[in-house]
Amino acid sequence: MTTITRRVLGFVFAAAAAIGAVGCAAVQPWQRGRLADPCMIFDADSTRVAYITHWQEAREGSAGGYGVQSGGCGCK
């Protein structure tokens, strides 16, 4: 076997392994109750978190930087 053939076979094998390793599955409606665990909620009391974030932004004179929505430079 030539090196080009080996490379092509290696690429095909790697592509097949990557496609086969994908773990997507359809979740049935009755299974969603088990997957929606309360421990997976980022902030259980979103009103309190919004208030504290607003208070901290007003105190520091800056906005953003909380979570992933902005970088903290004040440019929401």
HUQUIMO-V229765 format. One record per pair of residues at least 24 apart in sequence whose C-alpha atoms are under 6 Angstrom apart, sorted by the first residue. I is the first residue (numbers start at 1). J is the second residue. D is the distance in whole Angstrom. If there is no record, write none. Layout:
i: [I;I]
j: [J;J]
d: [D;D]
//
This chain:
none
//
